Amino acid sequence: MTAYIVRRLISGFILIIVMSLVTFLLFFASPIDPAKQACGKNCSPALQAQTKKALGYDEPVILQWTDFLKGVVAGREYPNDPALRKTAPETIAHCPAPCLGYSRYSNDTVTNLIKNAIPVSLSLAILAFIMWIIGGVFFGVIAALRKGTVVDRGIVAVSLLFFAFPTFFTGLFLYQFISIKWKLMPIPQYVSIADGGVGTWFVGLLLPSLTLALFYMAGYVRMTRAFVLESMSEDYLRTANAKGLNPRKVLIKHSLRAALTPLVTMAGLDFASLMGGAIITENVFNYGGLGKLAVTAATSLDLPLTVGIVLLLATFVIIANIIVDVLYAFIDPRVKVG
Amino acid sequence: MARHPTTDTGRSPVTTQPAQPSPARGGDTVLSVRDLKVHFPTSDGIVKAVDGLSYELTRGKTLGIVGESGSGKSVSSSAILGLHDPKRTQVSGHIFLNGVDLLTLSEAEMRQRRGREVAMIFQDPLSAMHPYYTVGNQIVEAYRVHNDVTKKQARARAVEMLARVGIPQPNRRVDDYPHQFSGGMRQRAMIAMGLINDPGMLIADEPTTALDVTVQAQILDLLQDLQREFDSAIMIITHDLGVVAEMADDVLVMYAGRVVEYGPCREILTHPEMPYTWGLLSSVPDVHGDTDARLIPIPGNPPSLLTPPTGCAFHPRCLHRDKVPGDLCRTEMPLLVEGNRGPGHTKRCHLANPEQIYETEVLPVIAPDLAAGLAPDLAEEK
């Protein structure tokens, strides 16, 4: 088991390095010239070349990539120019490890920008995840138990409705009616636990995470319903009933145990991708999470920031994959790892 | 059915027939099923999966229920355990288990009896066991439902039962998962699970169908051993007449949800009087017997239970219906009547001289050696 985890971690690590190279190559293959961007509109070719050198974009891409990797491990300086350090050390920005790059646009290290955004996205993702897992499984089980009745059809129809609504619609709807028109809740805004305590943090996150949860919940309702119904027609459920177990024990110990196991895979990957930021929801509610940061980076052609965010997201997904696989070995005895 | 009210077994004078069980007959009767009907209402109409089934089973005896897929064998046994969804099933008639009519019990009362008074083992032990729990966990669970014991005591009992059914190193194997067992061991474990509460009755629903032939014999041997030891009644559901010949004291042949022939095993296997039973016998390959013997499959498919054939349900596939005068087979359902060789053997057929037809037309084809009277009797072969 340990050997398996170590092996998965090593292969995951290699995958991340390859990912970084691919991301790097893709972004430098884009027609946008970062030096021209930094230099401004009225920029002579000479000045542009100078900027390019100052920013380090004159080096071959592979060298830039190895510099980037070195920066992640050891930190680096922007621009990396020993001569400049002697003459004007105040113009040099230090980017401590793990350095994911330096955003000229924000005049800050990518690591810092991401570090500020992660708590927002993480809070959103965790709250939404809890809501949609509880809601999705609960309503899915109810629908399965009441299969074919009005309750079942109602649950499936409503969940389909929320799945069909784009999150910006649900988000704006909740925002407009609950916060502005009916004033049931304060205007949502992110307050960290350190600043406002758990209560304020929770209230501030309720609407955006509900928006996300309603969207994701739809899929989980339908999957839970299908898996529970499937497990109910299994022979081992008939065995459990034939033993004389009470129906609740049959449902919880036998049916749900089998039905919810496949949900773990979905849940792990969905959570990971949500960690990378809910682009639309964060923008609707104006939350400074990774999603909003990614949009800002893309629209302002902030290449280092974009590379950093893409890499981080890829890392989340890779780690989530490993966690799900390892978890599976624990919850399904038939899965043999190694 | 409404067009032929006189042919409805539910309303026919069943009490005059000796093979019809009566719950008052003796304390030895474990199970007595009377006029059991299991109907499934669907949007297309009512599926009469079991329609007027009666039989009884005494302690220490084995009843074999034989029939093709869809003849209602498994449905009737699930009804004994009350495993049908009451919302989608209509069950009527009487099922007396140890003198109590199960169909009058509440769900909670029924639950107390499941696994304690009657247990069931299933066709495919791999799918019948939960893949996420150890074999021991599942056996312990079956024991603790009906016995107020600690986990430790229940586990000791589970190990004891596993040892009894012939699982090697039961102390260790008790913690294995079902997928770590072989097919035969899984079925042994299922038997251990079924017998752990010492039920008076065990229903075995095609217990050997999913197993290798060599393992089949071991499992049947084990069941017979345990039956002697626990003195339980066994109802074995199968389409394999070989299993019946090996195990059963009585045989009940089902077709389209009804009994078509019922009687002592030896009697049914040697002097069957119903063409469907002949068909089943003709479909069994005989490894010891004559190479001249032919396998004759029954033509056609089992009928739809939604719209069963009029008259005798078997008549569209029956090779001997032209021997019945008139159009009787098509128009009138035969009653379950006493066979030509005396009480205890009942059949549902219009044929007037089945014995003669069997000896002159059926037996010479399927077992020429038996027909010539040279080969040993089936019973001796056992």
Chai-1 contact restraints between the chains, C-beta under 6 A:
chainA,res_idxA,chainB,res_idxB,connection_type,confidence,min_distance_angstrom,max_distance_angstrom,comment,restraint_id
A,D235,B,F122,contact,1.0,0.0,6.0,A-B,restraint_1
A,D235,B,S127,contact,1.0,0.0,6.0,A-B,restraint_2
A,D235,B,A128,contact,1.0,0.0,6.0,A-B,restraint_3
A,Y236,B,A128,contact,1.0,0.0,6.0,A-B,restraint_4
A,Y236,B,M129,contact,1.0,0.0,6.0,A-B,restraint_5
A,Y236,B,H130,contact,1.0,0.0,6.0,A-B,restraint_6
A,T239,B,A128,contact,1.0,0.0,6.0,A-B,restraint_7
A,N241,B,L83,contact,1.0,0.0,6.0,A-B,restraint_8
A,A242,B,L81,contact,1.0,0.0,6.0,A-B,restraint_9
A,A242,B,R114,contact,1.0,0.0,6.0,A-B,restraint_10
A,A242,B,M120,contact,1.0,0.0,6.0,A-B,restraint_11
A,K243,B,G115,contact,1.0,0.0,6.0,A-B,restraint_12
A,K243,B,A142,contact,1.0,0.0,6.0,A-B,restraint_13
A,K243,B,V145,contact,1.0,0.0,6.0,A-B,restraint_14
A,G244,B,R111,contact,1.0,0.0,6.0,A-B,restraint_15
A,G244,B,R114,contact,1.0,0.0,6.0,A-B,restraint_16
A,G244,B,G115,contact,1.0,0.0,6.0,A-B,restraint_17
A,G244,B,V145,contact,1.0,0.0,6.0,A-B,restraint_18
A,L245,B,V145,contact,1.0,0.0,6.0,A-B,restraint_19
A,H254,B,H130,contact,1.0,0.0,6.0,A-B,restraint_20
A,R257,B,Y132,contact,1.0,0.0,6.0,A-B,restraint_21
A,P333,B,Y177,contact,1.0,0.0,6.0,A-B,restraint_22
A,R334,B,P131,contact,1.0,0.0,6.0,A-B,restraint_23
A,R334,B,H179,contact,1.0,0.0,6.0,A-B,restraint_24
